[in-house]
């Protein structure tokens, strides 16, 4: 018994659109800025305000500093390599 096989082309009713993307904001899809780009960026506060902002965040316990790994070296301010 001989059989003839004919290929069928079935068309679906669904449109050929890409899969829906996750609800990720556009900013998250962009690459991270380099150090030079961050330094060139204009920030909404002055550089002189940074130490005050930092102190306020520490007082409000919104940020925590890690413990000092080398406490003996932390007090060496008379070292010529020390930078203020």
Biopython code that builds the backbone (N, CA, C, O; Angstrom):
import numpy as np
from Bio.PDB.StructureBuilder import StructureBuilder

atoms = [
    (1, "UNK", "N", (0.844, -1.160, 0.000)),
    (1, "UNK", "CA", (0.000, 0.000, 0.000)),
    (1, "UNK", "C", (0.899, 1.236, 0.000)),
    (1, "UNK", "O", (1.749, 1.372, 0.880)),
    (2, "UNK", "N", (0.732, 2.120, -0.949)),
    (2, "UNK", "CA", (1.532, 3.333, -1.093)),
    (2, "UNK", "C", (0.770, 4.522, -0.530)),
    (2, "UNK", "O", (-0.442, 4.648, -0.707)),
    (3, "UNK", "N", (1.521, 5.404, 0.161)),
    (3, "UNK", "CA", (0.900, 6.592, 0.754)),
    (3, "UNK", "C", (1.631, 7.827, 0.258)),
    (3, "UNK", "O", (2.857, 7.837, 0.147)),
    (4, "UNK", "N", (0.886, 8.836, -0.031)),
    (4, "UNK", "CA", (1.453, 10.132, -0.397)),
    (4, "UNK", "C", (1.351, 11.066, 0.802)),
    (4, "UNK", "O", (0.281, 11.232, 1.387)),
    (5, "UNK", "N", (2.490, 11.679, 1.163)),
    (5, "UNK", "CA", (2.506, 12.607, 2.291)),
    (5, "UNK", "C", (2.616, 14.016, 1.743)),
    (5, "UNK", "O", (3.536, 14.337, 0.991)),
    (6, "UNK", "N", (1.675, 14.844, 2.127)),
    (6, "UNK", "CA", (1.642, 16.230, 1.678)),
    (6, "UNK", "C", (1.820, 17.125, 2.911)),
    (6, "UNK", "O", (1.063, 16.992, 3.873)),
    (7, "UNK", "N", (2.817, 18.043, 2.903)),
    (7, "UNK", "CA", (2.988, 18.926, 4.055)),
    (7, "UNK", "C", (1.853, 19.940, 4.137)),
    (7, "UNK", "O", (1.389, 20.453, 3.119)),
    (8, "UNK", "N", (1.421, 20.217, 5.336)),
    (8, "UNK", "CA", (0.361, 21.196, 5.565)),
    (8, "UNK", "C", (0.966, 22.469, 6.131)),
    (8, "UNK", "O", (1.846, 22.404, 6.991)),
    (9, "UNK", "N", (0.524, 23.593, 5.678)),
    (9, "UNK", "CA", (0.913, 24.894, 6.220)),
    (9, "UNK", "C", (-0.277, 25.447, 6.982)),
    (9, "UNK", "O", (-1.249, 25.913, 6.387)),
    (10, "UNK", "N", (-0.191, 25.390, 8.295)),
    (10, "UNK", "CA", (-1.264, 25.904, 9.134)),
    (10, "UNK", "C", (-0.902, 27.304, 9.604)),
    (10, "UNK", "O", (0.220, 27.551, 10.044)),
    (11, "UNK", "N", (-1.833, 28.189, 9.510)),
    (11, "UNK", "CA", (-1.629, 29.560, 9.975)),
    (11, "UNK", "C", (-2.417, 29.746, 11.261)),
    (11, "UNK", "O", (-3.593, 29.394, 11.353)),
    (12, "UNK", "N", (-1.743, 30.303, 12.238)),
    (12, "UNK", "CA", (-2.418, 30.543, 13.510)),
    (12, "UNK", "C", (-3.091, 31.910, 13.478)),
    (12, "UNK", "O", (-2.742, 32.771, 12.670)),
    (13, "UNK", "N", (-4.038, 32.089, 14.350)),
    (13, "UNK", "CA", (-4.737, 33.371, 14.415)),
    (13, "UNK", "C", (-3.973, 34.377, 15.266)),
    (13, "UNK", "O", (-4.259, 35.573, 15.205)),
    (14, "UNK", "N", (-3.010, 33.917, 16.056)),
    (14, "UNK", "CA", (-2.225, 34.831, 16.892)),
    (14, "UNK", "C", (-1.226, 35.586, 16.020)),
    (14, "UNK", "O", (-0.667, 35.039, 15.070)),
    (15, "UNK", "N", (-1.018, 36.845, 16.362)),
    (15, "UNK", "CA", (-0.067, 37.658, 15.612)),
    (15, "UNK", "C", (1.352, 37.256, 15.991)),
    (15, "UNK", "O", (1.608, 36.817, 17.112)),
    (16, "UNK", "N", (2.247, 37.407, 15.066)),
    (16, "UNK", "CA", (3.647, 37.094, 15.325)),
    (16, "UNK", "C", (4.322, 38.291, 15.971)),
    (16, "UNK", "O", (5.116, 38.985, 15.335)),
    (17, "UNK", "N", (4.011, 38.526, 17.215)),
    (17, "UNK", "CA", (4.617, 39.630, 17.945)),
    (17, "UNK", "C", (5.570, 39.054, 18.982)),
    (17, "UNK", "O", (5.394, 37.925, 19.440)),
    (18, "UNK", "N", (6.574, 39.829, 19.346)),
    (18, "UNK", "CA", (7.505, 39.322, 20.356)),
    (18, "UNK", "C", (6.807, 39.138, 21.696)),
    (18, "UNK", "O", (5.767, 39.741, 21.960)),
    (19, "UNK", "N", (7.386, 38.311, 22.517)),
    (19, "UNK", "CA", (6.818, 38.050, 23.836)),
    (19, "UNK", "C", (6.773, 39.347, 24.636)),
    (19, "UNK", "O", (7.671, 40.178, 24.501)),
    (20, "UNK", "N", (5.760, 39.538, 25.458)),
    (20, "UNK", "CA", (5.685, 40.783, 26.237)),
    (20, "UNK", "C", (6.874, 40.898, 27.182)),
    (20, "UNK", "O", (7.295, 39.925, 27.806)),
    (21, "UNK", "N", (7.394, 42.101, 27.267)),
    (21, "UNK", "CA", (8.538, 42.358, 28.130)),
    (21, "UNK", "C", (8.080, 42.450, 29.574)),
    (21, "UNK", "O", (6.920, 42.740, 29.867)),
    (22, "UNK", "N", (9.011, 42.199, 30.449)),
    (22, "UNK", "CA", (8.722, 42.393, 31.870)),
    (22, "UNK", "C", (8.504, 43.873, 32.128)),
    (22, "UNK", "O", (8.903, 44.713, 31.320)),
    (23, "UNK", "N", (7.896, 44.186, 33.209)),
    (23, "UNK", "CA", (7.652, 45.581, 33.558)),
    (23, "UNK", "C", (8.897, 46.198, 34.187)),
    (23, "UNK", "O", (8.858, 46.663, 35.326)),
    (24, "UNK", "N", (9.990, 46.199, 33.448)),
    (24, "UNK", "CA", (11.248, 46.771, 33.911)),
    (24, "UNK", "C", (11.329, 48.192, 33.383)),
    (24, "UNK", "O", (11.182, 48.401, 32.179)),
    (25, "UNK", "N", (11.558, 49.175, 34.246)),
    (25, "UNK", "CA", (11.654, 50.555, 33.765)),
    (25, "UNK", "C", (12.809, 50.723, 32.788)),
    (25, "UNK", "O", (13.787, 49.976, 32.819)),
    (26, "UNK", "N", (12.675, 51.706, 31.933)),
    (26, "UNK", "CA", (13.676, 51.959, 30.902)),
    (26, "UNK", "C", (15.031, 52.276, 31.510)),
    (26, "UNK", "O", (16.062, 51.920, 30.938)),
    (27, "UNK", "N", (15.048, 52.944, 32.667)),
    (27, "UNK", "CA", (16.304, 53.309, 33.305)),
    (27, "UNK", "C", (17.102, 52.072, 33.706)),
    (27, "UNK", "O", (18.333, 52.089, 33.671)),
    (28, "UNK", "N", (16.407, 51.001, 34.085)),
    (28, "UNK", "CA", (17.095, 49.781, 34.503)),
    (28, "UNK", "C", (17.719, 49.068, 33.305)),
    (28, "UNK", "O", (18.707, 48.350, 33.461)),
    (29, "UNK", "N", (17.161, 49.255, 32.127)),
    (29, "UNK", "CA", (17.689, 48.588, 30.944)),
    (29, "UNK", "C", (18.946, 49.261, 30.425)),
    (29, "UNK", "O", (19.709, 48.650, 29.677)),
    (30, "UNK", "N", (19.172, 50.501, 30.808)),
    (30, "UNK", "CA", (20.347, 51.219, 30.348)),
    (30, "UNK", "C", (21.573, 50.733, 31.092)),
    (30, "UNK", "O", (21.467, 50.148, 32.170)),
    (31, "UNK", "N", (22.727, 50.977, 30.517)),
    (31, "UNK", "CA", (23.982, 50.560, 31.138)),
    (31, "UNK", "C", (24.320, 51.475, 32.304)),
    (31, "UNK", "O", (23.770, 52.569, 32.428)),
    (32, "UNK", "N", (25.227, 51.019, 33.156)),
    (32, "UNK", "CA", (25.666, 51.829, 34.292)),
    (32, "UNK", "C", (26.636, 52.886, 33.802)),
    (32, "UNK", "O", (27.364, 52.676, 32.832)),
    (33, "UNK", "N", (26.641, 54.022, 34.479)),
    (33, "UNK", "CA", (27.528, 55.113, 34.110)),
    (33, "UNK", "C", (28.956, 54.802, 34.538)),
    (33, "UNK", "O", (29.183, 54.131, 35.545)),
    (34, "UNK", "N", (29.910, 55.295, 33.767)),
    (34, "UNK", "CA", (31.308, 55.158, 34.147)),
    (34, "UNK", "C", (31.647, 56.237, 35.168)),
    (34, "UNK", "O", (30.863, 57.158, 35.397)),
    (35, "UNK", "N", (32.825, 56.112, 35.780)),
    (35, "UNK", "CA", (33.244, 57.087, 36.786)),
    (35, "UNK", "C", (33.371, 58.477, 36.174)),
    (35, "UNK", "O", (32.969, 59.462, 36.793)),
    (36, "UNK", "N", (33.918, 58.568, 34.979)),
    (36, "UNK", "CA", (34.064, 59.873, 34.318)),
    (36, "UNK", "C", (32.703, 60.492, 34.029)),
    (36, "UNK", "O", (32.530, 61.704, 34.164)),
    (37, "UNK", "N", (31.742, 59.673, 33.633)),
    (37, "UNK", "CA", (30.402, 60.187, 33.356)),
    (37, "UNK", "C", (29.725, 60.669, 34.642)),
    (37, "UNK", "O", (29.027, 61.683, 34.636)),
    (38, "UNK", "N", (29.932, 59.943, 35.739)),
    (38, "UNK", "CA", (29.345, 60.372, 37.011)),
    (38, "UNK", "C", (29.984, 61.661, 37.510)),
    (38, "UNK", "O", (29.302, 62.511, 38.083)),
    (39, "UNK", "N", (31.300, 61.813, 37.295)),
    (39, "UNK", "CA", (31.976, 63.031, 37.726)),
    (39, "UNK", "C", (31.551, 64.223, 36.878)),
    (39, "UNK", "O", (31.498, 65.345, 37.381)),
    (40, "UNK", "N", (31.250, 64.003, 35.608)),
    (40, "UNK", "CA", (30.852, 65.091, 34.722)),
    (40, "UNK", "C", (29.387, 65.489, 34.933)),
    (40, "UNK", "O", (28.980, 66.581, 34.538)),
    (41, "UNK", "N", (28.608, 64.620, 35.544)),
    (41, "UNK", "CA", (27.183, 64.880, 35.747)),
    (41, "UNK", "C", (26.985, 66.006, 36.755)),
    (41, "UNK", "O", (27.740, 66.113, 37.722)),
    (42, "UNK", "N", (25.984, 66.837, 36.539)),
    (42, "UNK", "CA", (25.639, 67.919, 37.453)),
    (42, "UNK", "C", (24.639, 67.382, 38.481)),
    (42, "UNK", "O", (23.572, 66.887, 38.118)),
    (43, "UNK", "N", (24.989, 67.482, 39.751)),
    (43, "UNK", "CA", (24.127, 67.005, 40.819)),
    (43, "UNK", "C", (23.364, 68.177, 41.433)),
    (43, "UNK", "O", (23.837, 69.313, 41.379)),
    (44, "UNK", "N", (22.168, 67.916, 42.027)),
    (44, "UNK", "CA", (21.332, 69.008, 42.543)),
    (44, "UNK", "C", (21.808, 69.592, 43.871)),
    (44, "UNK", "O", (21.075, 70.373, 44.479)),
    (45, "UNK", "N", (22.995, 69.247, 44.340)),
    (45, "UNK", "CA", (23.516, 69.799, 45.581)),
    (45, "UNK", "C", (24.988, 70.143, 45.380)),
    (45, "UNK", "O", (25.653, 69.610, 44.492)),
    (46, "UNK", "N", (25.475, 71.034, 46.215)),
    (46, "UNK", "CA", (26.867, 71.453, 46.119)),
    (46, "UNK", "C", (27.783, 70.414, 46.747)),
    (46, "UNK", "O", (27.369, 69.649, 47.618)),
    (47, "UNK", "N", (29.018, 70.398, 46.300)),
    (47, "UNK", "CA", (29.990, 69.479, 46.871)),
    (47, "UNK", "C", (30.257, 69.758, 48.331)),
    (47, "UNK", "O", (30.589, 68.851, 49.093)),
    (48, "UNK", "N", (30.111, 71.020, 48.727)),
    (48, "UNK", "CA", (30.338, 71.374, 50.128)),
    (48, "UNK", "C", (29.223, 70.854, 51.039)),
    (48, "UNK", "O", (29.411, 70.770, 52.252)),
    (49, "UNK", "N", (28.074, 70.506, 50.474)),
    (49, "UNK", "CA", (26.957, 69.987, 51.267)),
    (49, "UNK", "C", (27.071, 68.489, 51.539)),
    (49, "UNK", "O", (26.336, 67.955, 52.370)),
    (50, "UNK", "N", (27.971, 67.817, 50.859)),
    (50, "UNK", "CA", (28.049, 66.360, 50.948)),
    (50, "UNK", "C", (28.372, 65.895, 52.368)),
    (50, "UNK", "O", (27.761, 64.942, 52.853)),
    (51, "UNK", "N", (29.318, 66.548, 53.040)),
    (51, "UNK", "CA", (29.674, 66.102, 54.393)),
    (51, "UNK", "C", (28.494, 66.263, 55.351)),
    (51, "UNK", "O", (28.289, 65.413, 56.218)),
    (52, "UNK", "N", (27.715, 67.337, 55.211)),
    (52, "UNK", "CA", (26.527, 67.527, 56.050)),
    (52, "UNK", "C", (25.460, 66.488, 55.763)),
    (52, "UNK", "O", (24.835, 65.964, 56.685)),
    (53, "UNK", "N", (25.251, 66.189, 54.494)),
    (53, "UNK", "CA", (24.274, 65.163, 54.112)),
    (53, "UNK", "C", (24.704, 63.812, 54.676)),
    (53, "UNK", "O", (23.884, 63.058, 55.200)),
    (54, "UNK", "N", (25.999, 63.516, 54.562)),
    (54, "UNK", "CA", (26.542, 62.257, 55.068)),
    (54, "UNK", "C", (26.337, 62.145, 56.578)),
    (54, "UNK", "O", (25.923, 61.096, 57.074)),
    (55, "UNK", "N", (26.626, 63.227, 57.310)),
    (55, "UNK", "CA", (26.439, 63.220, 58.767)),
    (55, "UNK", "C", (24.972, 63.025, 59.140)),
    (55, "UNK", "O", (24.662, 62.304, 60.088)),
    (56, "UNK", "N", (24.069, 63.667, 58.398)),
    (56, "UNK", "CA", (22.636, 63.515, 58.669)),
    (56, "UNK", "C", (22.179, 62.076, 58.442)),
    (56, "UNK", "O", (21.374, 61.552, 59.211)),
    (57, "UNK", "N", (22.688, 61.438, 57.393)),
    (57, "UNK", "CA", (22.323, 60.049, 57.114)),
    (57, "UNK", "C", (22.851, 59.112, 58.195)),
    (57, "UNK", "O", (22.185, 58.145, 58.564)),
    (58, "UNK", "N", (24.045, 59.399, 58.699)),
    (58, "UNK", "CA", (24.598, 58.580, 59.784)),
    (58, "UNK", "C", (23.783, 58.733, 61.061)),
    (58, "UNK", "O", (23.521, 57.745, 61.748)),
    (59, "UNK", "N", (23.376, 59.964, 61.391)),
    (59, "UNK", "CA", (22.586, 60.203, 62.599)),
    (59, "UNK", "C", (21.220, 59.542, 62.512)),
    (59, "UNK", "O", (20.713, 59.033, 63.511)),
    (60, "UNK", "N", (20.624, 59.546, 61.335)),
    (60, "UNK", "CA", (19.304, 58.952, 61.152)),
    (60, "UNK", "C", (19.378, 57.434, 60.975)),
    (60, "UNK", "O", (18.352, 56.776, 60.806)),
    (61, "UNK", "N", (20.575, 56.891, 61.012)),
    (61, "UNK", "CA", (20.839, 55.460, 60.847)),
    (61, "UNK", "C", (20.252, 54.943, 59.525)),
    (61, "UNK", "O", (19.712, 53.838, 59.466)),
    (62, "UNK", "N", (20.364, 55.735, 58.498)),
    (62, "UNK", "CA", (19.937, 55.309, 57.168)),
    (62, "UNK", "C", (21.070, 54.626, 56.411)),
    (62, "UNK", "O", (20.834, 53.874, 55.466)),
    (63, "UNK", "N", (22.301, 54.897, 56.835)),
    (63, "UNK", "CA", (23.457, 54.201, 56.279)),
    (63, "UNK", "C", (24.325, 53.727, 57.432)),
    (63, "UNK", "O", (24.334, 54.330, 58.505)),
    (64, "UNK", "N", (25.045, 52.655, 57.205)),
    (64, "UNK", "CA", (25.956, 52.115, 58.209)),
    (64, "UNK", "C", (27.334, 51.983, 57.585)),
    (64, "UNK", "O", (27.475, 51.554, 56.440)),
    (65, "UNK", "N", (28.347, 52.357, 58.353)),
    (65, "UNK", "CA", (29.715, 52.188, 57.891)),
    (65, "UNK", "C", (30.229, 50.827, 58.336)),
    (65, "UNK", "O", (29.909, 50.374, 59.435)),
    (66, "UNK", "N", (31.020, 50.174, 57.500)),
    (66, "UNK", "CA", (31.595, 48.892, 57.932)),
    (66, "UNK", "C", (32.630, 49.120, 59.027)),
    (66, "UNK", "O", (33.158, 50.221, 59.178)),
    (67, "UNK", "N", (32.910, 48.081, 59.776)),
    (67, "UNK", "CA", (33.907, 48.188, 60.839)),
    (67, "UNK", "C", (35.288, 48.357, 60.223)),
    (67, "UNK", "O", (35.550, 47.891, 59.114)),
    (68, "UNK", "N", (36.165, 49.028, 60.956)),
    (68, "UNK", "CA", (37.518, 49.280, 60.471)),
    (68, "UNK", "C", (38.297, 47.970, 60.489)),
    (68, "UNK", "O", (38.322, 47.269, 61.500)),
    (69, "UNK", "N", (38.926, 47.646, 59.374)),
    (69, "UNK", "CA", (39.682, 46.402, 59.283)),
    (69, "UNK", "C", (41.066, 46.534, 59.911)),
    (69, "UNK", "O", (41.584, 45.571, 60.478)),
    (70, "UNK", "N", (41.664, 47.712, 59.816)),
    (70, "UNK", "CA", (43.002, 47.952, 60.362)),
    (70, "UNK", "C", (42.970, 49.208, 61.235)),
    (70, "UNK", "O", (43.361, 50.280, 60.773)),
    (71, "UNK", "N", (42.514, 49.099, 62.482)),
    (71, "UNK", "CA", (42.372, 50.296, 63.323)),
    (71, "UNK", "C", (43.695, 50.989, 63.623)),
    (71, "UNK", "O", (43.715, 52.206, 63.813)),
    (72, "UNK", "N", (44.802, 50.248, 63.672)),
    (72, "UNK", "CA", (46.092, 50.880, 63.946)),
    (72, "UNK", "C", (46.497, 51.808, 62.806)),
    (72, "UNK", "O", (47.068, 52.875, 63.034)),
    (73, "UNK", "N", (46.198, 51.394, 61.584)),
    (73, "UNK", "CA", (46.561, 52.208, 60.428)),
    (73, "UNK", "C", (45.603, 53.381, 60.233)),
    (73, "UNK", "O", (45.952, 54.354, 59.566)),
    (74, "UNK", "N", (44.419, 53.304, 60.796)),
    (74, "UNK", "CA", (43.429, 54.363, 60.614)),
    (74, "UNK", "C", (43.835, 55.652, 61.309)),
    (74, "UNK", "O", (43.414, 56.732, 60.896)),
    (75, "UNK", "N", (44.645, 55.560, 62.357)),
    (75, "UNK", "CA", (45.046, 56.739, 63.124)),
    (75, "UNK", "C", (46.357, 57.357, 62.646)),
    (75, "UNK", "O", (46.848, 58.289, 63.283)),
    (76, "UNK", "N", (46.928, 56.885, 61.574)),
    (76, "UNK", "CA", (48.218, 57.386, 61.098)),
    (76, "UNK", "C", (48.023, 58.604, 60.194)),
    (76, "UNK", "O", (48.167, 58.509, 58.975)),
    (77, "UNK", "N", (47.702, 59.723, 60.787)),
    (77, "UNK", "CA", (47.468, 60.935, 60.006)),
    (77, "UNK", "C", (48.740, 61.720, 59.756)),
    (77, "UNK", "O", (48.751, 62.616, 58.912)),
    (78, "UNK", "N", (49.811, 61.408, 60.467)),
    (78, "UNK", "CA", (51.066, 62.123, 60.256)),
    (78, "UNK", "C", (51.897, 61.488, 59.138)),
    (78, "UNK", "O", (53.004, 61.943, 58.849)),
    (79, "UNK", "N", (51.371, 60.460, 58.525)),
    (79, "UNK", "CA", (52.047, 59.789, 57.421)),
    (79, "UNK", "C", (52.060, 60.714, 56.204)),
    (79, "UNK", "O", (51.035, 61.326, 55.905)),
    (80, "UNK", "N", (53.188, 60.840, 55.488)),
    (80, "UNK", "CA", (53.226, 61.725, 54.309)),
    (80, "UNK", "C", (52.291, 61.281, 53.185)),
    (80, "UNK", "O", (51.953, 62.083, 52.315)),
    (81, "UNK", "N", (51.873, 60.025, 53.191)),
    (81, "UNK", "CA", (50.951, 59.531, 52.159)),
    (81, "UNK", "C", (49.485, 59.791, 52.522)),
    (81, "UNK", "O", (48.587, 59.497, 51.732)),
    (82, "UNK", "N", (49.243, 60.343, 53.719)),
    (82, "UNK", "CA", (47.873, 60.605, 54.159)),
    (82, "UNK", "C", (47.274, 61.747, 53.349)),
    (82, "UNK", "O", (47.920, 62.774, 53.141)),
    (83, "UNK", "N", (46.050, 61.566, 52.896)),
    (83, "UNK", "CA", (45.358, 62.587, 52.102)),
    (83, "UNK", "C", (44.111, 63.017, 52.858)),
    (83, "UNK", "O", (43.313, 62.181, 53.282)),
    (84, "UNK", "N", (43.947, 64.326, 53.025)),
    (84, "UNK", "CA", (42.775, 64.850, 53.737)),
    (84, "UNK", "C", (41.558, 64.832, 52.864)),
    (84, "UNK", "O", (40.480, 65.238, 53.299)),
]
sb = StructureBuilder()
sb.init_structure("model")
sb.init_model(0)
sb.init_chain("A")
sb.init_seg("    ")
for serial, (resi, resn, name, xyz) in enumerate(atoms, 1):
    if name == "N":
        sb.init_residue(resn, " ", resi, " ")
    sb.init_atom(name, np.array(xyz, "f"), 0.0, 1.0, " ", f" {name:<3s}", serial, name[0])
structure = sb.get_structure()
